[in-house]
Amino acid sequence: MEDLQFVIQGNHNTYIKDPLSSDLGKRILTGSIEMINQLGFEAFTFRKLGKEIGSTEASIYRYFESKHKLLLYLTAWYWAWMEYRLVFGLANISSPIDRLEKAIKVLTEEVTEDESISHIDETLLYQIVINESVKAYFTKEVDQDNKAGVFQGYKQLVARVSAIILEINPDYQYPHMLMSTIIEGGHHQRYFAEHLPRLTDGINDNSCITQFYKDLAFKALGI
């Protein structure tokens, strides 16, 4: 897993200047992840970020035209990283049932930090995806952003696992719905466990959420 910063990138339609191309750009990513996680997306501003990383608001605008674009970048990076993890984790598994089980585990388990990528704290980014990622597409601009391809990484990830579902049951009619439900539902259950525990059963058992979605998928597929 060497030099992943040259492989895993945010969508090019989300930035003006590639943040991976400079030390300042990487500090913008590191600082924004820490600050969004701490303050929440609504309270986060480029002015506050510039002060935190010892730069200026204007310099950040040279990389991203808005904080919405920055959020799109971060979530696109996350999905690209998750797909990398998925491909890496499934590489030597021949059985489609075993591959689906592994895929659900990768996509619903709690994320740990990838120490080979210094400018991204994946554990904090995971919390941002859980808490804030719907704000990337629950917007008036969603169709425009979609046309620009900024959600391509997420759609590609869903399509990759949907293909495994169809290997198992070619007649199953809802592979993309099942997979996107598992991914989004896993995030919701993590959020509920922390903030609204009466809406979930996954409070004290860290593997409970993953096991629930395995059961859901396998029963839907008749396994």
N, C-alpha and C positions, 0 to 999 in steps of 0.2 A: 504493500500500500504506500509506495514511495511517491513523492511529488504529486500528490492528489490535487494540489492547487492548480496544476496545469491541466487537469482532466475535468474536475468538477467546477462548474461556473454557473453563475446566474444567467438568465436569459438575456441576450444582447440587446433586446428591445426595452429593457428596463433601465438601462443606464446611458449616460452621455459619454462618460469615459470609464473604461473598465477599471473597477476598483482593485483588481488583482495586479494591475500594471505598475503600482507604486506603493511605497511604504505608507503614504497618507491614505490611499484608498483602502488598504488593509486595516489601518487604524480606524477609519470610518466604519468598516464592517464590525470590527471588534467592539468599538465603543457603542455603536447603535444597538447591537444585540444586548449588551449589558444594560444600556439605558432603557430600551423598550421593555425589557424584562422587569426592570426595577420600577419604572414610572407608569407603564402602560402606553399603548400606542397613541391615545388621545392627548396625553400630557407631553409626549415626546416632541421635541422640535429640533431643527437643525441649529438654531441658536444655542440651545442647551448642549447639543452634541459638540459643537465647535469649541465651546468653553471647556468641556470635559476632556477633549483630546488635544487641547492646546493649538487649535486652528481657528479658522473663521467660518462664519455661516456661508459667506460667498464661495469659499474654497470647496465646501461640500456640494453646493449647487453646480459646481463644475463636473461633478460625478453623477448626481441624481437631480432631476428637475423638481422632484417633490418627495415628501416622505412616503406617499403612496407608492411611488415607483421603487423606493428603497425597500418597502415591505414586499412588493412583488419580487424584487431581486432575491431577498432573503428566503422567501418561501420557495422560489424556483430552485435556488441552490440546495435547499433542504431536500426537495423531491429528487433532484439529480443525485445527491449523496445517498438517499435511501435506495434509489435504483442501483447504484454502484454496490451497496451493501447486499442488495438482493441478488444481483448477478454473481457476486463473489460467494455468497452463502449457498447458492443453488448449483454451483458449477459441477460438483461431483455427485449429484443426486440424480439417479436415473428414473426412479418411480415418480410419476406425476402426483400421486397421493402424498408421498413424502415431501415432494417439492412444495405442494400447496400448504401442507402443515408448517413447513419451515418458513414459507413466505408470510403466512399469517402471524407467526411468532415474530419475525423481523419487523413487521408493520404495526404490531400492537404492543410489543414489549416496551418498557421504559428504555430510553436512549442513554448510552454512556458516552463519555467524551472520546473522540478519535484524536489521540495525541499526535498523530502525524500531520495534523492540520492546525498550525499554530494560531492563525488569525480568526478561527471560528470556534466558539465554544458550543459544541453540538447539544450539550445538555440544556443550556439556556435557550438555544434556538428551538429545541424541541418544545420547551415551555411556551415560546412565542407562537409556534405553530398551533399548539393546543388552544391558547388563549386569544390569539389575534388573527389567525390566518383567514378566517371567514371574512374579515374586513378587506382582504385582498380581492375578493370576488363578489361580495354582497354590496356592490356599488353601481351607480348609474353608468359607469364606464366599462362594465364587465364585458359587454359585447365587443367594444372597441379593443380592449385589452386581449380578449380571446382571438380576435381577428389578427392581432399583431403576434400571436403565438406565445404569449407569456405563460400560458398554462400548459404548454406542450409537455413539459417534463412530468407533470402530475398525470396527464392523460396517458402518457407513454408508460408510466409505472402501472396504472390501472390496466392498461391493455396487455402488458406483459403477464400479469397474474391471471387476467381473464382468459388468456390463451391456455394456461395450465388447467383452469376450470373446464374448458372445452375439451382438453385432452382426456379428462376424467369422464366427462359426460357431454358428448357432442350435441345432445338434444336439449341441454339446459338453455333456457331462453333469456336468462337475465345475468350473464356473467359480469358485465360492467356495473350493473346495479348492485350486485352482491358485493363486489370488491370495493366499490366506493363507499358502500354502507359500512363495511368492516373497518376501513381506514378512518372515516369520519366518526363512526360510532366509538371506535377505540379511543379517539381523542376526547370525545364527549364523556366517556366513562371515567377517564383519568381526571378530567375537570370536575365531574360530579364527586368523585372519591375525595377530592381535596376541599371542595366548596359546598356541595349539596349532597352529602352522603346518603340521605334517604332516597335518592334517585338511583342508587346503584347497590350492587352486592360486592363490589371489588374494593372494599376499604382495607381490610387487614391481610388479604391474600394477594401478593403482588402478581401472581400468575393467573388470578381468577379471570381477568378481562381477556387475556389471550385464550384461555380455555373456553370461555363462553363463545368467542367468535369462531374457534375451531369447531365446536359443537354445532353452531348455527350453520356454518358452511357445509360441513359434512352431511348434516341432516337434509339440507336443501338439495344436495347433490345425490342423495340416496345412498350414501356410503355407510 
